[in-house]
Amino acid sequence: TTEMLDPPFLPFCILLGCLGFVCVAFVSAWCQHWRGGFALDGSAQTFNWHPVLMVTGMVVLYGAAALVYRLPVTWSGPKLPWKVLHSTLALAAFVLAVLGLAAVFRFHNDHGTPNMYSLHSWLGLVTVLLFSCQWLAGFSAFLLPWAPAWLRALYKPVHVFFGSTILLLSVASCVSGINEKLFFSLKNGTMEYKRLPAEAVFANTLGLLLLLFGLLVLGALARPSWKRPDADSADSCQ
């Protein structure tokens, strides 16, 4: 009965991929349609790169990196290629996050806006810093040949815990950033945020989609039947 209730991973993965695409499409459409599009000149359009890059990198790409080892094709054979894919996706997410931070700092500095004063900014920077430490530690422990098996076994639960924690923090950062942007943008407009204009409904929906994406990734990571059966076998010592 348990096996009958256990959904296959690949259809779930396709569904999650579609949801990730929708999240990126939503944040891009929000910035293009309501926030004036994109530029690289330090204007408000430069800021618009920030939410797009953060959602794409720290939520969608990071979520994809986290689920690499849940693919059944990774359960047999050498683990090294999948380690490389996992670390490459995570590195791509980190690069996008750094570019997203550069966009918001450029906008703030060009307009005399103070940096790092809001809860959103604190949470976002802590998330990116934790992510950088997580990537460096994972690369050192699992990809470089110097680490002994006992050290990898000791560090692995820590790596898994912080992986899920960073995804949660990423989603929280994005949701708080969406809310903060709406408060700033719609407080003096033709229709205030509290009156729920179309932009507010659209951006609130984006926040819920990001939350759903994060919860589904965490659910997939926690599901025992979707975990690599030989997680600590000898091939992990390559």
PyMOL commands that set and color helices and strands:
alter all, ss='L'
color gray80, all
select helices_A, chain A and resi 9-33+44-47+49-66+68-70+72-75+80-111+119-143+149-186+193-195+198-222+224-226+234-237
alter helices_A, ss='H'
color red, helices_A
deselect
rebuild
show_as cartoon
